[in-house]
Amino acid sequence: MAKIFLIGMMGVGKSHWAEKWARKLKTGHYDLDNLIENLEEKTIPEIFAEDGENYFRNTEAKILRWFGEKKSFVLATGGGAACFEKNMEWMNRNGITIWLDEPLGILVGRLKLGKENRPLIKNLSDRELHSFIENKLLERESFYRQAQYHLSGSEISNKSLEKILQENE
Ligand code: S3P
């Protein structure tokens, strides 16, 4: 049984790996953004537009804390989740935190195709997107660095997960 929180920038693949690793561990996978959308019965862009980012961050922090009670899961958090409401501290106390990280160029390339559902980047041109992500990374790195594990590029693999689990048995 493991309680795993995946953190890191938009576009890094947190949802993908949450699903893959949960299947491997035969446990549940969750996506914090999806849980927020289900609870609010609105999409993330609608929540940002109608209720504002502060409201979104409060809801995100509230739903995150549901995982204090759960015994086993892999949770993909949203890119900003680690950076608000003492969430990073809370995740470190309540499970294993893994920062998934990819080079800027890879993130930007993926996000060009995935802007629509992401209110923070929805209206940016490709050129603006590059500097936005670069700045966000700088701004957020000190939070992401607090994760117990940092996997970059090809280190994001089943093998790394196995090693992490062994260390936490
Ligand atoms: C955000 C990332 C999104 C989502 C929201 C805000 C952010 O999640 O929570 O649009 O602040 O980086 P993903 O990282 O799953 O795209």
Backbone and ligand atoms as CSV (ligand in chain L), in Angstrom:
chain,resi,resn,atom,element,x,y,z
A,1,MET,N,N,0.849,-1.204,0.000
A,1,MET,CA,C,0.000,0.000,0.000
A,1,MET,C,C,0.877,1.244,0.000
A,2,ALA,N,N,0.481,2.210,-0.804
A,2,ALA,CA,C,1.292,3.424,-0.848
A,2,ALA,C,C,0.391,4.622,-1.061
A,3,LYS,N,N,0.813,5.737,-0.515
A,3,LYS,CA,C,0.082,6.987,-0.714
A,3,LYS,C,C,1.017,7.898,-1.493
A,4,ILE,N,N,0.728,8.030,-2.777
A,4,ILE,CA,C,1.684,8.734,-3.634
A,4,ILE,C,C,1.067,10.002,-4.223
A,5,PHE,N,N,1.771,11.111,-4.028
A,5,PHE,CA,C,1.366,12.387,-4.598
A,5,PHE,C,C,2.333,12.746,-5.728
A,6,LEU,N,N,1.810,12.925,-6.934
A,6,LEU,CA,C,2.654,13.361,-8.045
A,6,LEU,C,C,2.486,14.864,-8.209
A,7,ILE,N,N,3.613,15.546,-8.219
A,7,ILE,CA,C,3.562,17.000,-8.377
A,7,ILE,C,C,4.443,17.398,-9.567
A,8,GLY,N,N,4.307,18.644,-10.002
A,8,GLY,CA,C,5.130,19.142,-11.106
A,8,GLY,C,C,4.293,19.968,-12.062
A,9,MET,N,N,4.982,20.541,-13.032
A,9,MET,CA,C,4.347,21.495,-13.957
A,9,MET,C,C,3.265,20.869,-14.824
A,10,MET,N,N,2.418,21.735,-15.327
A,10,MET,CA,C,1.435,21.324,-16.337
A,10,MET,C,C,2.202,20.684,-17.489
A,11,GLY,N,N,1.641,19.639,-18.038
A,11,GLY,CA,C,2.228,19.051,-19.242
A,11,GLY,C,C,3.320,18.024,-18.974
A,12,VAL,N,N,3.619,17.772,-17.691
A,12,VAL,CA,C,4.729,16.857,-17.423
A,12,VAL,C,C,4.288,15.390,-17.495
A,13,GLY,N,N,2.971,15.167,-17.390
A,13,GLY,CA,C,2.481,13.785,-17.502
A,13,GLY,C,C,2.031,13.175,-16.180
A,14,LYS,N,N,1.655,14.024,-15.226
A,14,LYS,CA,C,1.257,13.505,-13.904
A,14,LYS,C,C,0.056,12.557,-14.007
A,15,SER,N,N,-0.940,12.934,-14.805
A,15,SER,CA,C,-2.151,12.095,-14.914
A,15,SER,C,C,-1.805,10.762,-15.565
A,16,HIS,N,N,-0.985,10.821,-16.598
A,16,HIS,CA,C,-0.563,9.613,-17.303
A,16,HIS,C,C,0.124,8.638,-16.342
A,17,TRP,N,N,1.078,9.154,-15.569
A,17,TRP,CA,C,1.849,8.281,-14.675
A,17,TRP,C,C,1.012,7.844,-13.484
A,18,ALA,N,N,0.106,8.676,-13.045
A,18,ALA,CA,C,-0.765,8.269,-11.927
A,18,ALA,C,C,-1.560,7.035,-12.347
A,19,GLU,N,N,-2.064,7.055,-13.558
A,19,GLU,CA,C,-2.880,5.944,-14.029
A,19,GLU,C,C,-2.025,4.679,-14.173
A,20,LYS,N,N,-0.877,4.867,-14.790
A,20,LYS,CA,C,0.015,3.742,-15.054
A,20,LYS,C,C,0.507,3.097,-13.749
A,21,TRP,N,N,0.943,3.947,-12.827
A,21,TRP,CA,C,1.518,3.423,-11.582
A,21,TRP,C,C,0.438,2.842,-10.676
A,22,ALA,N,N,-0.739,3.418,-10.686
A,22,ALA,CA,C,-1.820,2.870,-9.860
A,22,ALA,C,C,-2.178,1.472,-10.368
A,23,ARG,N,N,-2.189,1.307,-11.680
A,23,ARG,CA,C,-2.498,-0.009,-12.249
A,23,ARG,C,C,-1.458,-1.015,-11.780
A,24,LYS,N,N,-0.218,-0.607,-11.831
A,24,LYS,CA,C,0.881,-1.464,-11.406
A,24,LYS,C,C,0.760,-1.825,-9.912
A,25,LEU,N,N,0.364,-0.877,-9.124
A,25,LEU,CA,C,0.255,-1.103,-7.669
A,25,LEU,C,C,-1.105,-1.671,-7.276
A,26,LYS,N,N,-1.956,-1.859,-8.281
A,26,LYS,CA,C,-3.326,-2.336,-8.033
A,26,LYS,C,C,-4.038,-1.470,-6.986
A,27,THR,N,N,-3.933,-0.195,-7.183
A,27,THR,CA,C,-4.620,0.722,-6.285
A,27,THR,C,C,-5.375,1.764,-7.120
A,28,GLY,N,N,-6.034,2.704,-6.460
A,28,GLY,CA,C,-6.833,3.690,-7.198
A,28,GLY,C,C,-5.984,4.846,-7.698
A,29,HIS,N,N,-6.303,5.345,-8.879
A,29,HIS,CA,C,-5.637,6.571,-9.306
A,29,HIS,C,C,-6.648,7.701,-9.333
A,30,TYR,N,N,-6.185,8.871,-8.940
A,30,TYR,CA,C,-7.062,10.037,-8.869
A,30,TYR,C,C,-6.366,11.221,-9.513
A,31,ASP,N,N,-7.203,12.140,-9.958
A,31,ASP,CA,C,-6.705,13.353,-10.589
A,31,ASP,C,C,-7.391,14.503,-9.859
A,32,LEU,N,N,-6.597,15.328,-9.189
A,32,LEU,CA,C,-7.174,16.382,-8.350
A,32,LEU,C,C,-8.066,17.322,-9.174
A,33,ASP,N,N,-7.625,17.655,-10.382
A,33,ASP,CA,C,-8.439,18.544,-11.235
A,33,ASP,C,C,-9.805,17.915,-11.534
A,34,ASN,N,N,-9.821,16.612,-11.817
A,34,ASN,CA,C,-11.099,15.947,-12.110
A,34,ASN,C,C,-12.009,15.952,-10.889
A,35,LEU,N,N,-11.415,15.737,-9.715
A,35,LEU,CA,C,-12.230,15.736,-8.495
A,35,LEU,C,C,-12.846,17.113,-8.257
A,36,ILE,N,N,-12.055,18.150,-8.535
A,36,ILE,CA,C,-12.577,19.525,-8.369
A,36,ILE,C,C,-13.727,19.756,-9.353
A,37,GLU,N,N,-13.534,19.328,-10.603
A,37,GLU,CA,C,-14.581,19.520,-11.618
A,37,GLU,C,C,-15.860,18.776,-11.232
A,38,ASN,N,N,-15.708,17.562,-10.695
A,38,ASN,CA,C,-16.898,16.786,-10.303
A,38,ASN,C,C,-17.626,17.444,-9.142
A,39,LEU,N,N,-16.843,17.897,-8.164
A,39,LEU,CA,C,-17.467,18.512,-6.989
A,39,LEU,C,C,-18.198,19.796,-7.378
A,40,GLU,N,N,-17.550,20.597,-8.202
A,40,GLU,CA,C,-18.109,21.912,-8.560
A,40,GLU,C,C,-19.095,21.839,-9.720
A,41,GLU,N,N,-19.099,20.709,-10.389
A,41,GLU,CA,C,-19.920,20.539,-11.597
A,41,GLU,C,C,-19.641,21.634,-12.622
A,42,LYS,N,N,-18.368,21.972,-12.764
A,42,LYS,CA,C,-17.909,22.962,-13.738
A,42,LYS,C,C,-16.536,22.527,-14.222
A,43,THR,N,N,-16.147,23.009,-15.401
A,43,THR,CA,C,-14.788,22.713,-15.855
A,43,THR,C,C,-13.805,23.650,-15.136
A,44,ILE,N,N,-12.523,23.300,-15.179
A,44,ILE,CA,C,-11.510,24.164,-14.540
A,44,ILE,C,C,-11.554,25.576,-15.154
A,45,PRO,N,N,-11.606,25.725,-16.488
A,45,PRO,CA,C,-11.691,27.094,-17.033
A,45,PRO,C,C,-12.941,27.843,-16.543
A,46,GLU,N,N,-14.045,27.140,-16.379
A,46,GLU,CA,C,-15.260,27.805,-15.871
A,46,GLU,C,C,-15.057,28.268,-14.427
A,47,ILE,N,N,-14.425,27.435,-13.619
A,47,ILE,CA,C,-14.196,27.815,-12.215
A,47,ILE,C,C,-13.305,29.061,-12.153
A,48,PHE,N,N,-12.229,29.058,-12.931
A,48,PHE,CA,C,-11.338,30.233,-12.948
A,48,PHE,C,C,-12.104,31.474,-13.395
A,49,ALA,N,N,-12.901,31.324,-14.456
A,49,ALA,CA,C,-13.586,32.493,-15.028
A,49,ALA,C,C,-14.709,32.991,-14.114
A,50,GLU,N,N,-15.456,32.060,-13.514
A,50,GLU,CA,C,-16.648,32.482,-12.757
A,50,GLU,C,C,-16.363,32.726,-11.278
A,51,ASP,N,N,-15.445,31.960,-10.708
A,51,ASP,CA,C,-15.222,32.051,-9.262
A,51,ASP,C,C,-13.843,32.613,-8.906
A,52,GLY,N,N,-12.936,32.597,-9.860
A,52,GLY,CA,C,-11.600,33.156,-9.623
A,52,GLY,C,C,-10.588,32.116,-9.162
A,53,GLU,N,N,-9.322,32.483,-9.309
A,53,GLU,CA,C,-8.257,31.526,-8.957
A,53,GLU,C,C,-8.226,31.229,-7.451
A,54,ASN,N,N,-8.489,32.244,-6.608
A,54,ASN,CA,C,-8.454,32.001,-5.160
A,54,ASN,C,C,-9.434,30.920,-4.745
A,55,TYR,N,N,-10.610,31.002,-5.314
A,55,TYR,CA,C,-11.630,29.999,-5.002
A,55,TYR,C,C,-11.143,28.614,-5.435
A,56,PHE,N,N,-10.568,28.579,-6.649
A,56,PHE,CA,C,-10.032,27.304,-7.152
A,56,PHE,C,C,-8.973,26.750,-6.188
A,57,ARG,N,N,-8.067,27.617,-5.736
A,57,ARG,CA,C,-6.978,27.153,-4.846
A,57,ARG,C,C,-7.532,26.658,-3.516
A,58,ASN,N,N,-8.558,27.327,-2.993
A,58,ASN,CA,C,-9.166,26.871,-1.733
A,58,ASN,C,C,-9.789,25.493,-1.906
A,59,THR,N,N,-10.492,25.325,-3.016
A,59,THR,CA,C,-11.151,24.046,-3.276
A,59,THR,C,C,-10.110,22.949,-3.472
A,60,GLU,N,N,-9.064,23.287,-4.192
A,60,GLU,CA,C,-7.975,22.336,-4.456
A,60,GLU,C,C,-7.380,21.848,-3.115
A,61,ALA,N,N,-7.121,22.800,-2.207
A,61,ALA,CA,C,-6.517,22.458,-0.912
A,61,ALA,C,C,-7.477,21.601,-0.089
A,62,LYS,N,N,-8.760,21.935,-0.179
A,62,LYS,CA,C,-9.766,21.201,0.603
A,62,LYS,C,C,-9.858,19.746,0.114
A,63,ILE,N,N,-9.927,19.571,-1.193
A,63,ILE,CA,C,-10.077,18.209,-1.732
A,63,ILE,C,C,-8.792,17.402,-1.517
A,64,LEU,N,N,-7.668,18.067,-1.605
A,64,LEU,CA,C,-6.401,17.379,-1.357
A,64,LEU,C,C,-6.425,16.707,0.015
A,65,ARG,N,N,-6.988,17.407,0.990
A,65,ARG,CA,C,-6.976,16.877,2.355
A,65,ARG,C,C,-7.895,15.674,2.553
A,66,TRP,N,N,-8.755,15.400,1.621
A,66,TRP,CA,C,-9.530,14.149,1.684
A,66,TRP,C,C,-8.578,12.951,1.698
A,67,PHE,N,N,-7.416,13.137,1.087
A,67,PHE,CA,C,-6.493,12.014,0.940
A,67,PHE,C,C,-5.758,11.669,2.239
A,68,GLY,N,N,-5.971,12.480,3.271
A,68,GLY,CA,C,-5.428,12.147,4.588
A,68,GLY,C,C,-6.040,10.846,5.104
A,69,GLU,N,N,-7.263,10.595,4.746
A,69,GLU,CA,C,-8.005,9.424,5.246
A,69,GLU,C,C,-7.735,8.172,4.414
A,70,LYS,N,N,-7.331,8.364,3.165
A,70,LYS,CA,C,-7.204,7.209,2.264
A,70,LYS,C,C,-5.940,6.421,2.548
A,71,LYS,N,N,-6.044,5.092,2.388
A,71,LYS,CA,C,-4.909,4.238,2.754
A,71,LYS,C,C,-3.939,4.016,1.603
A,72,SER,N,N,-4.453,4.066,0.384
A,72,SER,CA,C,-3.595,3.714,-0.753
A,72,SER,C,C,-4.117,4.378,-2.026
A,73,PHE,N,N,-3.230,5.050,-2.746
A,73,PHE,CA,C,-3.653,5.741,-3.967
A,73,PHE,C,C,-2.434,6.310,-4.696
A,74,VAL,N,N,-2.647,6.663,-5.965
A,74,VAL,CA,C,-1.693,7.528,-6.659
A,74,VAL,C,C,-2.509,8.732,-7.113
A,75,LEU,N,N,-2.107,9.913,-6.667
A,75,LEU,CA,C,-2.851,11.131,-6.990
A,75,LEU,C,C,-2.018,12.057,-7.880
A,76,ALA,N,N,-2.592,12.421,-9.025
A,76,ALA,CA,C,-1.979,13.459,-9.866
A,76,ALA,C,C,-2.532,14.790,-9.388
A,77,THR,N,N,-1.664,15.676,-8.904
A,77,THR,CA,C,-2.130,17.004,-8.479
A,77,THR,C,C,-2.005,17.961,-9.657
A,78,GLY,N,N,-2.683,19.090,-9.580
A,78,GLY,CA,C,-2.527,20.115,-10.619
A,78,GLY,C,C,-1.183,20.811,-10.450
A,79,GLY,N,N,-0.721,21.446,-11.506
A,79,GLY,CA,C,0.615,22.060,-11.491
A,79,GLY,C,C,0.856,23.074,-10.381
A,80,GLY,N,N,-0.210,23.723,-9.915
A,80,GLY,CA,C,-0.031,24.747,-8.885
A,80,GLY,C,C,-0.278,24.224,-7.478
A,81,ALA,N,N,-0.793,23.005,-7.376
A,81,ALA,CA,C,-1.244,22.505,-6.069
A,81,ALA,C,C,-0.136,22.545,-5.011
A,82,ALA,N,N,1.075,22.228,-5.414
A,82,ALA,CA,C,2.192,22.164,-4.449
A,82,ALA,C,C,2.545,23.546,-3.884
A,83,CYS,N,N,2.066,24.601,-4.549
A,83,CYS,CA,C,2.578,25.945,-4.272
A,83,CYS,C,C,1.638,26.823,-3.455
A,84,PHE,N,N,0.511,26.286,-3.012
A,84,PHE,CA,C,-0.457,27.089,-2.272
A,84,PHE,C,C,-0.859,26.385,-0.980
A,85,GLU,N,N,-1.378,27.172,-0.033
A,85,GLU,CA,C,-2.076,26.640,1.156
A,85,GLU,C,C,-1.276,25.611,1.951
A,86,LYS,N,N,0.042,25.739,1.974
A,86,LYS,CA,C,0.866,24.761,2.708
A,86,LYS,C,C,0.618,23.322,2.240
A,87,ASN,N,N,0.201,23.180,0.996
A,87,ASN,CA,C,-0.122,21.847,0.478
A,87,ASN,C,C,1.107,20.947,0.413
A,88,MET,N,N,2.240,21.553,0.084
A,88,MET,CA,C,3.456,20.737,-0.076
A,88,MET,C,C,3.843,20.101,1.256
A,89,GLU,N,N,3.802,20.929,2.295
A,89,GLU,CA,C,4.103,20.453,3.646
A,89,GLU,C,C,3.140,19.324,4.030
A,90,TRP,N,N,1.879,19.566,3.729
A,90,TRP,CA,C,0.839,18.592,4.092
A,90,TRP,C,C,1.068,17.264,3.353
A,91,MET,N,N,1.379,17.349,2.054
A,91,MET,CA,C,1.604,16.111,1.280
A,91,MET,C,C,2.815,15.366,1.821
A,92,ASN,N,N,3.850,16.098,2.182
A,92,ASN,CA,C,5.050,15.438,2.711
A,92,ASN,C,C,4.761,14.717,4.022
A,93,ARG,N,N,3.820,15.224,4.779
A,93,ARG,CA,C,3.465,14.561,6.045
A,93,ARG,C,C,2.520,13.380,5.834
A,94,ASN,N,N,1.851,13.369,4.691
A,94,ASN,CA,C,0.776,12.381,4.502
A,94,ASN,C,C,1.033,11.349,3.416
A,95,GLY,N,N,2.224,11.304,2.897
A,95,GLY,CA,C,2.499,10.298,1.879
A,95,GLY,C,C,3.865,10.497,1.247
A,96,ILE,N,N,4.043,9.870,0.094
A,96,ILE,CA,C,5.300,9.974,-0.655
A,96,ILE,C,C,5.081,11.024,-1.744
A,97,THR,N,N,5.959,12.011,-1.799
A,97,THR,CA,C,5.798,13.052,-2.820
A,97,THR,C,C,6.862,12.877,-3.904
A,98,ILE,N,N,6.426,12.897,-5.144
A,98,ILE,CA,C,7.362,12.726,-6.270
A,98,ILE,C,C,7.177,13.888,-7.237
A,99,TRP,N,N,8.256,14.602,-7.464
A,99,TRP,CA,C,8.258,15.700,-8.448
A,99,TRP,C,C,8.639,15.129,-9.807
A,100,LEU,N,N,7.722,15.199,-10.738
A,100,LEU,CA,C,8.015,14.794,-12.111
A,100,LEU,C,C,8.444,16.046,-12.871
A,101,ASP,N,N,9.536,15.908,-13.607
A,101,ASP,CA,C,10.166,17.075,-14.207
A,101,ASP,C,C,10.630,16.751,-15.624
A,102,GLU,N,N,10.391,17.667,-16.523
A,102,GLU,CA,C,10.866,17.514,-17.913
A,102,GLU,C,C,11.468,18.854,-18.334
A,103,PRO,N,N,12.360,18.847,-19.313
A,103,PRO,CA,C,12.919,20.111,-19.777
A,103,PRO,C,C,11.831,21.042,-20.320
A,104,LEU,N,N,12.112,22.335,-20.198
A,104,LEU,CA,C,11.182,23.375,-20.633
A,104,LEU,C,C,10.643,23.141,-22.051
A,105,GLY,N,N,11.546,22.812,-22.972
A,105,GLY,CA,C,11.151,22.631,-24.369
A,105,GLY,C,C,10.087,21.551,-24.537
A,106,ILE,N,N,10.218,20.491,-23.781
A,106,ILE,CA,C,9.244,19.392,-23.868
A,106,ILE,C,C,7.894,19.846,-23.311
A,107,LEU,N,N,7.936,20.518,-22.169
A,107,LEU,CA,C,6.677,21.000,-21.573
A,107,LEU,C,C,5.961,21.929,-22.541
A,108,VAL,N,N,6.704,22.893,-23.089
A,108,VAL,CA,C,6.080,23.885,-23.977
A,108,VAL,C,C,5.502,23.195,-25.213
A,109,GLY,N,N,6.248,22.266,-25.773
A,109,GLY,CA,C,5.781,21.530,-26.954
A,109,GLY,C,C,4.446,20.836,-26.682
A,110,ARG,N,N,4.362,20.190,-25.523
A,110,ARG,CA,C,3.112,19.488,-25.179
A,110,ARG,C,C,1.990,20.477,-24.902
A,111,LEU,N,N,2.329,21.559,-24.224
A,111,LEU,CA,C,1.271,22.494,-23.804
A,111,LEU,C,C,0.683,23.280,-24.970
A,112,LYS,N,N,1.464,23.422,-26.040
A,112,LYS,CA,C,0.932,24.089,-27.241
A,112,LYS,C,C,-0.329,23.370,-27.691
A,113,LEU,N,N,-0.333,22.048,-27.503
A,113,LEU,CA,C,-1.478,21.249,-27.943
A,113,LEU,C,C,-2.538,21.109,-26.851
A,114,GLY,N,N,-2.205,21.519,-25.642
A,114,GLY,CA,C,-3.148,21.287,-24.536
A,114,GLY,C,C,-3.507,22.562,-23.790
A,115,LYS,N,N,-3.644,23.671,-24.527
A,115,LYS,CA,C,-3.906,24.961,-23.876
A,115,LYS,C,C,-5.359,25.119,-23.432
A,116,GLU,N,N,-6.250,24.550,-24.240
A,116,GLU,CA,C,-7.687,24.833,-24.095
A,116,GLU,C,C,-8.239,24.650,-22.678
A,117,ASN,N,N,-7.861,23.533,-22.036
A,117,ASN,CA,C,-8.433,23.257,-20.709
A,117,ASN,C,C,-7.627,23.852,-19.573
A,118,ARG,N,N,-6.651,24.677,-19.920
A,118,ARG,CA,C,-5.795,25.215,-18.871
A,118,ARG,C,C,-5.897,26.738,-18.873
A,119,PRO,N,N,-6.697,27.264,-17.937
A,119,PRO,CA,C,-7.005,28.695,-17.961
A,119,PRO,C,C,-5.781,29.603,-17.885
A,120,LEU,N,N,-4.727,29.162,-17.204
A,120,LEU,CA,C,-3.565,30.048,-17.053
A,120,LEU,C,C,-2.847,30.289,-18.382
A,121,ILE,N,N,-3.003,29.388,-19.323
A,121,ILE,CA,C,-2.250,29.522,-20.579
A,121,ILE,C,C,-3.154,29.601,-21.820
A,122,LYS,N,N,-4.422,29.474,-21.588
A,122,LYS,CA,C,-5.417,29.408,-22.661
A,122,LYS,C,C,-5.264,30.499,-23.728
A,123,ASN,N,N,-5.027,31.726,-23.256
A,123,ASN,CA,C,-5.021,32.845,-24.207
A,123,ASN,C,C,-3.631,33.292,-24.637
A,124,LEU,N,N,-2.630,32.483,-24.375
A,124,LEU,CA,C,-1.261,32.888,-24.718
A,124,LEU,C,C,-0.876,32.409,-26.116
A,125,SER,N,N,-0.082,33.230,-26.799
A,125,SER,CA,C,0.486,32.793,-28.082
A,125,SER,C,C,1.594,31.795,-27.759
A,126,ASP,N,N,2.075,31.089,-28.769
A,126,ASP,CA,C,3.136,30.106,-28.537
A,126,ASP,C,C,4.381,30.764,-27.942
A,127,ARG,N,N,4.689,31.955,-28.424
A,127,ARG,CA,C,5.873,32.652,-27.919
A,127,ARG,C,C,5.674,33.053,-26.443
A,128,GLU,N,N,4.496,33.561,-26.142
A,128,GLU,CA,C,4.189,33.940,-24.754
A,128,GLU,C,C,4.205,32.721,-23.840
A,129,LEU,N,N,3.734,31.604,-24.395
A,129,LEU,CA,C,3.662,30.366,-23.622
A,129,LEU,C,C,5.054,29.977,-23.112
A,130,HIS,N,N,6.029,30.089,-23.975
A,130,HIS,CA,C,7.399,29.715,-23.616
A,130,HIS,C,C,7.876,30.526,-22.411
A,131,SER,N,N,7.739,31.856,-22.465
A,131,SER,CA,C,8.253,32.638,-21.332
A,131,SER,C,C,7.368,32.481,-20.096
A,132,PHE,N,N,6.088,32.264,-20.317
A,132,PHE,CA,C,5.201,32.049,-19.164
A,132,PHE,C,C,5.636,30.799,-18.387
A,133,ILE,N,N,5.855,29.716,-19.108
A,133,ILE,CA,C,6.220,28.448,-18.448
A,133,ILE,C,C,7.606,28.564,-17.802
A,134,GLU,N,N,8.494,29.247,-18.506
A,134,GLU,CA,C,9.838,29.456,-17.961
A,134,GLU,C,C,9.749,30.201,-16.615
A,135,ASN,N,N,8.962,31.271,-16.580
A,135,ASN,CA,C,8.820,32.051,-15.344
A,135,ASN,C,C,8.105,31.275,-14.249
A,136,LYS,N,N,7.083,30.544,-14.640
A,136,LYS,CA,C,6.334,29.758,-13.635
A,136,LYS,C,C,7.250,28.721,-12.987
A,137,LEU,N,N,8.079,28.109,-13.820
A,137,LEU,CA,C,9.009,27.108,-13.287
A,137,LEU,C,C,9.940,27.732,-12.253
A,138,LEU,N,N,10.445,28.917,-12.571
A,138,LEU,CA,C,11.340,29.616,-11.640
A,138,LEU,C,C,10.612,29.911,-10.332
A,139,GLU,N,N,9.381,30.358,-10.489
A,139,GLU,CA,C,8.561,30.732,-9.349
A,139,GLU,C,C,8.230,29.506,-8.471
A,140,ARG,N,N,8.036,28.371,-9.117
A,140,ARG,CA,C,7.526,27.201,-8.398
A,140,ARG,C,C,8.597,26.213,-7.948
A,141,GLU,N,N,9.779,26.379,-8.493
A,141,GLU,CA,C,10.808,25.372,-8.249
A,141,GLU,C,C,11.071,25.133,-6.757
A,142,SER,N,N,11.050,26.207,-5.977
A,142,SER,CA,C,11.369,26.041,-4.548
A,142,SER,C,C,10.316,25.169,-3.853
A,143,PHE,N,N,9.103,25.167,-4.374
A,143,PHE,CA,C,8.068,24.281,-3.809
A,143,PHE,C,C,8.296,22.850,-4.290
A,144,TYR,N,N,8.474,22.709,-5.607
A,144,TYR,CA,C,8.655,21.368,-6.162
A,144,TYR,C,C,9.861,20.664,-5.527
A,145,ARG,N,N,10.893,21.456,-5.245
A,145,ARG,CA,C,12.115,20.873,-4.650
A,145,ARG,C,C,11.893,20.273,-3.269
A,146,GLN,N,N,10.801,20.636,-2.648
A,146,GLN,CA,C,10.519,20.071,-1.316
A,146,GLN,C,C,10.010,18.638,-1.396
A,147,ALA,N,N,9.735,18.157,-2.611
A,147,ALA,CA,C,9.253,16.776,-2.754
A,147,ALA,C,C,10.337,15.803,-2.281
A,148,GLN,N,N,9.909,14.651,-1.818
A,148,GLN,CA,C,10.872,13.654,-1.315
A,148,GLN,C,C,11.680,13.040,-2.459
A,149,TYR,N,N,11.080,12.977,-3.636
A,149,TYR,CA,C,11.785,12.420,-4.803
A,149,TYR,C,C,11.641,13.353,-5.984
A,150,HIS,N,N,12.680,13.365,-6.817
A,150,HIS,CA,C,12.692,14.205,-8.015
A,150,HIS,C,C,13.077,13.316,-9.196
A,151,LEU,N,N,12.148,13.077,-10.092
A,151,LEU,CA,C,12.440,12.260,-11.272
A,151,LEU,C,C,12.379,13.150,-12.501
A,152,SER,N,N,13.417,13.053,-13.306
A,152,SER,CA,C,13.541,13.919,-14.475
A,152,SER,C,C,13.646,13.091,-15.739
A,153,GLY,N,N,12.927,13.474,-16.779
A,153,GLY,CA,C,13.051,12.828,-18.091
A,153,GLY,C,C,12.946,11.317,-18.008
A,154,SER,N,N,14.022,10.610,-18.449
A,154,SER,CA,C,13.959,9.146,-18.520
A,154,SER,C,C,13.938,8.481,-17.141
A,155,GLU,N,N,14.190,9.262,-16.103
A,155,GLU,CA,C,14.081,8.675,-14.745
A,155,GLU,C,C,12.620,8.421,-14.364
A,156,ILE,N,N,11.720,9.028,-15.113
A,156,ILE,CA,C,10.293,8.801,-14.825
A,156,ILE,C,C,9.945,7.440,-15.424
A,157,SER,N,N,10.018,6.397,-14.597
A,157,SER,CA,C,9.863,5.035,-15.115
A,157,SER,C,C,9.347,4.107,-14.020
A,158,ASN,N,N,8.921,2.916,-14.441
A,158,ASN,CA,C,8.467,1.916,-13.470
A,158,ASN,C,C,9.594,1.537,-12.514
A,159,LYS,N,N,10.805,1.495,-13.076
A,159,LYS,CA,C,11.949,1.104,-12.266
A,159,LYS,C,C,12.155,2.093,-11.099
A,160,SER,N,N,12.036,3.370,-11.397
A,160,SER,CA,C,12.193,4.373,-10.330
A,160,SER,C,C,11.113,4.216,-9.284
A,161,LEU,N,N,9.905,3.930,-9.751
A,161,LEU,CA,C,8.808,3.747,-8.794
A,161,LEU,C,C,9.120,2.575,-7.859
A,162,GLU,N,N,9.593,1.467,-8.454
A,162,GLU,CA,C,9.905,0.285,-7.632
A,162,GLU,C,C,10.935,0.622,-6.556
A,163,LYS,N,N,11.950,1.379,-6.971
A,163,LYS,CA,C,13.004,1.753,-6.030
A,163,LYS,C,C,12.425,2.621,-4.887
A,164,ILE,N,N,11.598,3.547,-5.252
A,164,ILE,CA,C,10.981,4.428,-4.250
A,164,ILE,C,C,10.148,3.601,-3.264
A,165,LEU,N,N,9.415,2.649,-3.808
A,165,LEU,CA,C,8.554,1.837,-2.935
A,165,LEU,C,C,9.388,0.974,-1.996
A,166,GLN,N,N,10.482,0.420,-2.538
A,166,GLN,CA,C,11.373,-0.386,-1.684
A,166,GLN,C,C,11.897,0.455,-0.516
A,167,GLU,N,N,12.276,1.668,-0.832
A,167,GLU,CA,C,12.825,2.556,0.213
A,167,GLU,C,C,11.782,2.929,1.258
A,168,ASN,N,N,10.529,2.793,0.898
A,168,ASN,CA,C,9.465,3.205,1.815
A,168,ASN,C,C,8.670,2.037,2.405
A,169,GLU,N,N,9.216,0.834,2.267
A,169,GLU,CA,C,8.502,-0.348,2.770
A,169,GLU,C,C,8.397,-0.332,4.295
L,1,S3P,C1,C,-2.615,24.643,-13.024
L,1,S3P,C2,C,-2.488,23.394,-13.579
L,1,S3P,C3,C,-3.639,22.588,-14.003
L,1,S3P,C4,C,-4.900,22.994,-13.246
L,1,S3P,C5,C,-5.114,24.464,-13.349
L,1,S3P,C6,C,-3.944,25.277,-12.787
L,1,S3P,C7,C,-1.406,25.387,-12.595
L,1,S3P,O1,O,-3.359,21.203,-13.798
L,1,S3P,O2,O,-4.831,22.603,-11.902
L,1,S3P,O3,O,-5.319,24.766,-14.701
L,1,S3P,O4,O,-1.521,26.328,-11.808
L,1,S3P,O5,O,-0.293,24.991,-13.043
L,1,S3P,P1,P,-2.351,20.339,-14.725
L,1,S3P,O6,O,-0.989,20.466,-14.137
L,1,S3P,O7,O,-2.904,18.957,-14.597
L,1,S3P,O8,O,-2.462,20.878,-16.101
